[in-house]
Amino acid sequence: MLPTTTAGSLPKPGWLAETEKIWPAWRLSGAALEDAKRDAALVMLKEQECAGIDIVGDGEQFRQHFVHGFLERIEGVDFGKKRRIGIRADRYEADCPTVTGPIVRPRPVHVEEAAFMRRHTTRQLKFTLPGPMTIVDTLADDYYGDRPRLALAFAQVLNQEVRELERAGVDVIQFDEPAFNVYLDEVAEWGVEALHRAIEGLTCATAVHICYGYGIKANIDWKKTLGGEWRQYERTFPVLAASRLQQVSIEVAGSHVPLELLELLGDKAVLAGVIDVATNQVETPQQVAETIRRVMAHVPPERIIPCTNCGMAPLPRDVARGKLQALGAGAALVRKELGAG
């Protein structure tokens, strides 16, 4: 009961890449870089296990960025032709590659990395990938000229990837869709359809992470404009409740999401963000436990998976480590109260 996990990314060690950035430059290249990525993934795996995290991942140590790390090996995406564009409805700008031809996955992207992680842990393994809508929103497009059509093209290659990830031993496939909190009409019109295409044929658990973004200034400033209650989920939760996805990842700690909205998710498992990634203050286990209890007022504990609000890539390593430990210890407190510890 109350198995713990993370939303995905963890800080990269300073010997691997720039620190406290979501678009960090690598410190190494060639074979030395590949060795360093594997070393970093093992370090982050060990930190998760030591903190009592039950469903572990690679901390996205193999990727520079959660979207572009996948796109780098997809044909039809030209990284030599970058444009600075507004993403997430112009919340901030980024230098993004351009779609210049048909989207094709010529070979596996992350399968070897997942197999490497599977060999080094006996715990449940989660692997995160960018969702189709968020991919489309993080690209310039000079070929398809239609966001839904481009999203379905990416859903097809994502499906090829996740089928192989499942065969490599991954227990949970999570699609990251922060764009679901921005393009609310499109979620119902084509966003969930694209995710359904992406998960076709899977038997492992499937999750979608729909949050208000990393704890960076642009996102923090945007949240200040949302008022005292963040009710975007009121429109997206019913759509997700009717979907074939099994788990939904959202933030609770430090947010203004009315928790009664969680009841709109029906019988979905809730990856409840009980760790605030927008602050360097480390929660105590007691604070984490209290946040879990608040969620339990609306979701039965059998369907709660305590989690981080979002990725922790921009945080200092010691802060992220402390938050992982608080997550594991806080969930253990509530399990003990429930007689399941």
C-alpha positions in Angstrom: 0.0 0.0 0.0 1.1 3.6 -0.8 4.1 2.6 -3.0 6.3 5.6 -3.6 7.8 6.9 -6.8 9.1 10.0 -8.5 7.7 12.0 -11.4 10.9 11.3 -13.3 14.0 13.5 -13.5 16.6 13.8 -10.7 19.5 16.2 -10.6 22.5 15.3 -12.7 25.8 15.1 -10.9 28.3 17.9 -11.6 30.7 15.6 -13.2 28.1 14.6 -15.8 26.5 17.8 -16.8 25.7 21.4 -15.7 23.8 21.5 -12.5 20.4 22.9 -11.5 19.3 23.3 -15.2 16.6 21.7 -17.2 18.6 22.0 -20.4 22.1 21.2 -19.1 25.2 20.9 -21.3 27.2 17.6 -20.9 30.6 17.8 -19.3 32.0 14.9 -21.5 31.6 13.4 -24.9 31.9 10.1 -26.8 32.5 6.9 -24.9 33.4 8.8 -21.7 29.9 10.5 -21.7 28.1 7.2 -22.2 30.0 5.7 -19.3 29.3 8.7 -17.1 25.5 8.5 -17.9 25.4 4.9 -16.7 27.4 5.7 -13.6 25.0 8.6 -12.8 22.0 6.4 -13.4 23.3 3.8 -10.9 24.0 6.6 -8.3 20.5 7.9 -8.6 19.0 4.4 -8.5 20.9 3.8 -5.3 19.7 7.1 -3.8 16.1 6.1 -4.6 16.4 2.7 -3.1 18.1 4.0 0.1 15.3 6.5 0.5 12.7 3.8 0.4 11.3 4.6 -3.1 9.4 1.6 -4.3 9.0 2.3 -8.0 12.3 3.5 -9.3 13.7 5.0 -12.5 16.8 6.3 -14.2 16.3 9.9 -13.0 16.6 10.7 -16.7 20.3 10.7 -16.4 20.7 9.4 -20.0 18.9 12.5 -21.5 19.8 16.2 -21.6 16.1 17.1 -21.6 12.9 15.1 -21.1 11.5 15.9 -24.6 14.6 16.4 -26.7 16.3 13.4 -25.3 13.8 11.2 -27.2 13.7 13.4 -30.3 17.4 13.3 -30.9 17.1 9.8 -32.4 13.9 10.4 -34.4 14.2 10.9 -38.2 12.3 13.9 -39.5 13.4 16.1 -36.6 16.3 18.4 -37.6 18.4 19.6 -34.6 20.6 21.6 -37.0 17.6 23.8 -37.8 16.6 25.2 -34.4 14.1 28.1 -34.0 13.4 30.0 -30.8 9.7 29.6 -30.2 7.2 30.1 -27.5 6.0 26.9 -25.8 3.3 26.1 -23.3 1.2 28.9 -24.9 4.2 31.3 -24.9 4.8 30.9 -21.2 8.5 30.8 -22.1 10.7 30.5 -25.1 13.2 27.7 -26.0 15.4 26.9 -28.9 13.6 24.0 -30.5 14.4 21.6 -33.4 12.3 21.6 -36.5 10.2 18.9 -38.1 11.3 18.8 -41.7 10.1 15.4 -42.9 8.1 12.3 -42.0 8.5 11.1 -38.4 10.3 7.8 -38.3 12.0 5.8 -35.5 14.8 4.0 -37.3 16.0 2.2 -34.1 15.2 1.9 -30.4 15.8 5.1 -28.4 15.9 4.2 -24.7 15.5 0.4 -24.7 19.1 -0.3 -23.9 19.0 2.2 -21.1 15.9 0.5 -19.6 17.5 -2.9 -19.9 20.5 -1.6 -18.1 18.4 -0.3 -15.2 16.4 -3.6 -15.1 19.7 -5.5 -14.6 20.5 -3.4 -11.6 17.3 -3.4 -9.5 14.7 -5.9 -8.4 12.2 -3.1 -7.6 9.4 -2.1 -10.0 10.9 0.0 -12.8 9.3 3.1 -14.3 10.3 4.7 -17.5 9.2 8.2 -18.6 8.7 9.5 -22.1 7.3 12.8 -23.4 3.7 12.6 -24.5 2.6 13.4 -28.0 1.0 16.8 -27.2 4.0 18.0 -25.2 6.3 16.9 -28.0 4.4 18.8 -30.6 4.4 21.9 -28.3 8.2 21.7 -28.0 9.0 21.7 -31.7 8.9 23.9 -34.7 7.0 22.3 -37.6 7.8 22.9 -41.3 6.3 19.7 -42.6 3.0 18.5 -41.2 1.3 21.8 -40.6 -1.3 20.3 -38.4 -0.7 19.7 -34.6 -3.1 16.7 -34.2 -1.7 14.9 -37.3 1.9 15.5 -36.0 0.9 14.3 -32.5 -0.5 11.0 -34.0 2.7 10.6 -36.0 4.7 10.8 -32.7 2.2 8.5 -31.0 3.0 5.9 -33.6 6.8 6.0 -32.9 6.2 6.2 -29.1 4.2 3.1 -29.3 7.0 1.3 -31.1 9.3 2.4 -28.3 7.1 1.5 -25.4 6.4 -2.0 -26.6 10.1 -2.7 -26.6 10.5 -1.0 -23.2 7.9 -3.4 -21.8 9.8 -6.3 -23.3 12.9 -5.0 -21.6 11.3 -5.3 -18.2 9.7 -1.9 -17.6 6.7 -2.2 -15.2 5.3 1.3 -15.6 5.3 3.5 -18.7 4.7 7.2 -17.9 4.0 9.9 -20.5 4.8 13.5 -19.4 2.1 15.9 -20.7 2.5 19.3 -19.0 0.8 20.7 -22.1 -2.4 19.1 -20.8 -2.7 22.0 -18.3 -2.4 24.6 -21.1 -4.4 23.4 -24.1 -7.6 22.3 -22.3 -9.8 22.0 -25.3 -7.2 20.0 -27.3 -6.9 17.4 -24.5 -10.4 16.2 -25.2 -10.2 16.8 -29.0 -7.0 14.9 -29.7 -4.6 14.7 -26.8 -6.1 11.6 -25.1 -6.6 10.0 -28.5 -2.9 10.4 -29.2 -2.0 8.8 -25.9 -4.3 5.9 -26.6 -2.4 5.4 -29.9 0.8 5.5 -27.9 -0.2 2.8 -25.4 -1.8 0.3 -27.9 -0.8 -3.3 -27.1 0.7 -2.7 -23.7 0.0 -4.9 -20.7 2.2 -3.0 -18.2 0.9 -0.1 -16.1 0.4 3.2 -18.0 0.5 6.7 -16.5 0.2 10.3 -17.6 1.9 13.1 -15.7 0.0 16.4 -16.1 1.5 19.1 -13.8 2.1 22.8 -13.7 5.7 22.4 -14.6 9.2 22.3 -13.2 10.1 24.7 -10.3 11.6 27.3 -12.6 10.9 31.0 -12.6 8.7 31.1 -15.7 6.4 28.4 -14.2 6.4 29.9 -10.7 5.4 33.3 -12.2 2.7 31.7 -14.3 1.2 30.0 -11.2 0.9 33.4 -9.6 -1.6 34.4 -12.3 -3.9 31.4 -11.7 -5.6 32.7 -8.6 -6.4 31.1 -5.3 -7.7 27.9 -6.8 -6.1 26.0 -9.7 -9.1 24.5 -11.4 -7.7 23.4 -14.8 -8.0 19.8 -13.7 -11.8 20.2 -13.5 -11.8 20.0 -17.3 -9.0 17.4 -17.8 -9.8 14.9 -15.0 -13.2 13.7 -16.4 -11.6 13.1 -19.8 -8.8 11.1 -18.2 -11.2 9.2 -16.0 -12.8 7.9 -19.2 -9.5 7.1 -20.8 -7.6 3.8 -20.9 -4.7 5.1 -18.9 -4.4 3.6 -15.5 -2.6 6.3 -13.4 -2.6 10.1 -13.3 0.2 12.1 -11.8 -0.7 15.5 -10.3 0.7 17.9 -7.7 -0.7 18.5 -4.2 2.1 19.9 -2.0 2.4 23.7 -2.3 -0.3 23.8 -4.9 -3.8 25.5 -5.0 -5.5 22.5 -6.6 -8.8 21.8 -4.8 -8.4 18.2 -3.6 -12.0 17.4 -4.1 -11.2 17.5 -7.9 -9.4 14.2 -7.4 -12.8 12.5 -7.1 -13.3 13.3 -10.8 -10.6 10.7 -11.7 -13.0 7.8 -10.9 -11.1 4.6 -10.4 -7.7 5.8 -11.6 -4.6 5.4 -9.4 -3.4 8.8 -8.3 0.3 9.6 -8.3 -0.1 12.3 -5.6 2.6 14.9 -5.6 3.4 15.2 -1.9 6.9 16.8 -2.5 7.0 20.4 -3.7 9.7 20.8 -6.3 9.4 24.6 -6.6 11.2 25.2 -3.3 14.6 24.1 -1.9 13.0 23.6 1.5 13.1 19.9 2.4 9.8 18.5 3.8 9.8 16.6 7.0 8.3 13.0 7.0 5.5 14.3 9.1 4.6 17.0 6.5 4.6 14.4 3.8 2.4 12.1 5.9 0.0 14.9 6.5 -0.3 15.7 2.7 -1.0 12.0 2.0 -3.7 12.1 4.7 -5.3 15.0 2.9 -5.4 13.1 -0.4 -6.9 10.1 1.5 -9.9 12.2 2.2 -10.8 12.0 -1.5 -9.0 8.9 -2.8 -8.7 5.5 -1.0 -5.2 4.6 0.0 -5.2 1.5 -2.2 -5.2 3.9 -5.2 -2.6 6.4 -3.9 1.0 6.4 -5.1 2.9 9.1 -3.2 5.2 10.9 -5.6 7.0 14.2 -6.3 5.0 17.1 -7.9 7.3 17.1 -10.9 10.9 16.3 -11.9 13.7 17.5 -9.6 16.3 18.1 -12.3 16.7 21.8 -11.4 17.2 21.2 -7.7 20.6 20.9 -5.9 21.5 17.3 -5.3 21.4 17.5 -1.5 17.9 19.0 -1.6 16.6 16.3 -4.0 18.2 13.6 -1.8 16.5 15.0 1.3 13.2 15.2 -0.5 13.5 11.6 -1.6 14.2 10.5 2.0 11.2 12.5 3.3 9.0 10.9 0.6 10.0 7.4 1.6 9.7 8.1 5.4 6.4 10.0 5.2 4.7 7.2 3.2 6.1 4.7 5.8 4.5 6.7 8.6 1.0 6.5 7.0 1.4 2.8 6.1 2.1 2.1 9.8 -1.0 4.1 10.8 -3.0 1.9 8.4 -1.5 -1.3 9.7 0.2 -1.9 6.4 3.8 -0.9 7.4 
